[in-house]
């Protein structure tokens, strides 16, 4: 919806990288990437330790870690391999 508003002349918006190709083709948008250092955000997956459903978010966390190795904030490249199973937040660019 935001991309269509921009196409109609109602300003600018930020899109996730995954949406750029689809939205720019659909709405004929001019896309400008950020210069380095590009902005980023950190997301976190949080759950109660004693939750009956704790297995599901643990599996999601493991899948994210596997898909984005080395993206956990606050860890050096050397410590990354050693601590990869403990972090639950990731930087997305």
N, C-alpha and C positions, 0 to 999 in steps of 0.2 A: 504494500500500500504506500509506504514512504517513497519508493522509487517512482511510482506513478504520479505522486504529488510533485516530485522534483521535475519529472518530465513535463508536467503541466505548468511549470514555472514557479512553484511554491517553495523555492529555496534549495537547500542542499541536505544531504544525509550521509551517514556512515553505514556501510554494508559489510557484513562478514565476507571474507575472501571467497568462501564457498558459494556465495550468492551473486557475485559480481557478473560472471558470464551470463547467467540466466536473466538477471534483472537488466543489465545493460543492453542485451539483445532485444528484450521485450519492450523496453521503454526508450530505446535509443538515447542512452545517457552518455555523457562524457565522463570517463573514469580517470581519476588522478590518484596514483598511489602516494603514500606518505614517503618523504625522504627519510633516510636513516639518521638517527635511530628512530625507527617506526614506533608509534605508540603500541602498547600491548596491555592486556588485562590478565589478571590472575583469577582463576576460578578454583573453588574448593568443593569437594564432595564430603559432606559431613553426615554422620549418623550416630545414634546412641549406641554405646558399646554393648549394652544388654538387650538390644532390640531383637525380637524374634525374626526380623527380616534382615539382619545384619549381613547374611551371606550374599545377598543381591548387591548391595553397594560395594562390598569387598571385591566382587567379580567385576563390577563396572570399573573400579579403581585399577585393578590388575590389567584390564583391557586397555584403559587409557595409558597406563605406564608402558605397556608393550607397544602401543601405537606411536607414542611420543617419547622415546627414550631420551634422557638428558635434558628434559625441560623443567624439572623440578626446581623451584627457586631456592636459593640459599645453599646449594650444594656445588662444590667444585667438580670439575670433570673427573678427577681421581676418586673422590668420594661418591660420585654418582653411581658407579657400578656397584659399590659396596652397600649403598643405602637405598637402592631403587625400590625395594619392597616396602619401605616405610612411609614414603611421602604420599600425600593425597591431594596436593594442589599443583597446578600446572600453569605455565604461561602460554597463552595463545597469541599467535601473531597472525 
